Amino acid sequence: MTDPVRLADMENGAKTMAASEAIGMRLGLGGNKTLTIGEKDLVLFDGKGKHTIPLYNVLWAELSGDSLVVDYAAPRKSSLKLQKWTFALPTPETETGGPTPQSFVLALIAAAYGGAKPRKRAYVLINPNSGPGGAVGKWKKHVKPIFEAARMELDVVNLSRGGEATELSEKADIEKYDTIMALSGDGTPYEIFNGLGRRPDAAKALAKIAVSHIPCGSGNAFSLNCNGTNDAGLSALAVVKGVVMPLDLVSITQGDRRILSFLSQSLGIIAESDLGTENLRWMGNTRFEVGLATRVFKKKSYPFDLSVKLEIEGKEMIKQHYKKYASDSTLLNVDVEAAANGEEGLPKLKYGTVQDELPGDWETAPYDNIGTFYVGNMAYMSPDANFFTAAVPTDGLMDLVMIPADISPVAVTKALLAVESGKFFDNPHVTYKKISAYRITPRNQESGYISIDGERIPFEPFQAEIHRGLGRVLSKRGVYEAEGPAGWEKA
Ligand SMILES: Nc1ncnc2c1ncn2[C@@H]1O[C@H](COP(=O)(O)OP(=O)(O)OP(=O)(O)O)[C@@H](O)[C@H]1O
């Protein structure tokens, strides 16, 4: 059993050492054996040959009795396997005059974590009902072992009902945790953001707690965008090594309610295909595709009035914006105070609510023949669906997509299939704009589906306004993991 005080010392030591200082450090292990911290790998020369572990996969290192132990997650074809390297420490007679084992361990942890915080303290919320099921099994088999090997501190709750994640996040002791983590689909992160958003200290809590996600649902957009994978084990490693990334959040007002959206808002074919197919949950992600195909062929349209605060129009301009900002770390460095707007609770709404008068500078138009109205804050909406190609985590802008219904089903299908091949954005039937606020009012329909982050809200007018960098998430590299199509390389 490792002494926790010593672990804490190591963590503090590791944090005070820059990863770059660790590179090149070599520990003699007696005989011809050496361990070297390379730029990307931990390298063992055992006298006969070289063995390497990617530093990204090193979870922890410590001195235990007379041994140095390195815990790591070995990459396997589709997942990870926990492994250990154990080395007998050199006796004083065989010491080679290099760094002490203690300082080598500190350096190794610093190099393995880079800008990420080691030993994150996590409040883990597991939704046993998410997606096709299996969140509890994934936790036990693929996630918890990695977190334990990385010496994370864990408080774990098995959720027993919808809404509980909101309540727990609302009441959570934010000083106690670095992250509130969802093992779920995208519904539980939505609940977590909204729980944090309901607190009297909402802005502070949203800036303090990074929300994280282990994919156990059918869409898992959060994880695809932030961890770069839909696999629970690989996501666990991405969270262990994750860095805090500011994220724009969207306030939605409907009636006298205000909620937060981190992912998307939709009305029309996409909303119906997602929410109208709950009876097909067992199908996992396929249920969405089945729902989509049946509606496209009916040429269903969803009339509405739309007012937008337009920020960037024209696909070439949007593409240039993406290339400039998608990986701009200065843009990502959002000031916490600014994000909080000096407010105690949620930031004030710049444009009021859906019940107020429309601002004069918004563009208003009636739409009678739209099949898909979809607004996104992240790029991937599901595996292989980088729908909002131009999404940037912290540009203070939402991406608005509309596809008409009065074109041939083949043309709509072609446009939607182009999502997978990276040609969706340029499809002539696809309208793509960057906006900072909008109001949508459905017309001539008794009922229908409106989806906010995959959760259904009443089929009534709502207004949306984005807050730049209001939230925090754990992300693999501080950017969205989505790669744009050819020609969209980030600057
Ligand atoms: N035991 C439970 N614990 C937590 N949430 C639950 C539970 N049972 C049902 N729910 C509902 O599940 C939703 C959250 O589920 P989850 O986080 O898995 O996202 P999802 O979007 O439904 O997943 P999927 O990607 O599979 O559609 C909430 O709407 C909540 O009301």
PDBQT file of the ligand as one rigid body, heavy atoms in Angstrom, charges set to zero:
ROOT
HETATM    1  N1  LIG A 501     -31.318   5.609 -13.603  1.00  0.00    +0.000 N 
HETATM    2  C1  LIG A 501     -31.164   6.727 -14.277  1.00  0.00    +0.000 A 
HETATM    3  N2  LIG A 501     -30.203   7.570 -13.947  1.00  0.00    +0.000 NA
HETATM    4  C2  LIG A 501     -29.992   8.710 -14.628  1.00  0.00    +0.000 A 
HETATM    5  N3  LIG A 501     -30.703   9.084 -15.702  1.00  0.00    +0.000 NA
HETATM    6  C3  LIG A 501     -31.703   8.283 -16.083  1.00  0.00    +0.000 A 
HETATM    7  C4  LIG A 501     -31.960   7.073 -15.401  1.00  0.00    +0.000 A 
HETATM    8  N4  LIG A 501     -32.984   6.501 -16.028  1.00  0.00    +0.000 NA
HETATM    9  C5  LIG A 501     -33.330   7.287 -17.043  1.00  0.00    +0.000 A 
HETATM   10  N5  LIG A 501     -32.582   8.383 -17.078  1.00  0.00    +0.000 N 
HETATM   11  C6  LIG A 501     -32.675   9.421 -18.095  1.00  0.00    +0.000 C 
HETATM   12  O1  LIG A 501     -31.567   9.270 -18.975  1.00  0.00    +0.000 OA
HETATM   13  C7  LIG A 501     -31.206  10.533 -19.556  1.00  0.00    +0.000 C 
HETATM   14  C8  LIG A 501     -29.712  10.677 -19.532  1.00  0.00    +0.000 C 
HETATM   15  O2  LIG A 501     -29.205   9.596 -20.201  1.00  0.00    +0.000 OA
HETATM   16  P1  LIG A 501     -27.793   9.602 -20.852  1.00  0.00    +0.000 P 
HETATM   17  O3  LIG A 501     -26.888  10.482 -20.113  1.00  0.00    +0.000 OA
HETATM   18  O4  LIG A 501     -27.352   8.224 -21.041  1.00  0.00    +0.000 OA
HETATM   19  O5  LIG A 501     -28.031  10.325 -22.218  1.00  0.00    +0.000 OA
HETATM   20  P2  LIG A 501     -28.911   9.954 -23.435  1.00  0.00    +0.000 P 
HETATM   21  O6  LIG A 501     -28.764  11.134 -24.320  1.00  0.00    +0.000 OA
HETATM   22  O7  LIG A 501     -30.265   9.529 -23.037  1.00  0.00    +0.000 OA
HETATM   23  O8  LIG A 501     -28.117   8.738 -24.030  1.00  0.00    +0.000 OA
HETATM   24  P3  LIG A 501     -28.181   8.176 -25.481  1.00  0.00    +0.000 P 
HETATM   25  O9  LIG A 501     -26.961   8.640 -26.163  1.00  0.00    +0.000 OA
HETATM   26  O10 LIG A 501     -28.189   6.722 -25.264  1.00  0.00    +0.000 OA
HETATM   27  O11 LIG A 501     -29.438   8.699 -26.110  1.00  0.00    +0.000 OA
HETATM   28  C9  LIG A 501     -31.872  11.580 -18.759  1.00  0.00    +0.000 C 
HETATM   29  O12 LIG A 501     -32.823  12.178 -19.606  1.00  0.00    +0.000 OA
HETATM   30  C10 LIG A 501     -32.559  10.856 -17.615  1.00  0.00    +0.000 C 
HETATM   31  O13 LIG A 501     -33.821  11.394 -17.392  1.00  0.00    +0.000 OA
ENDROOT
TORSDOF 0
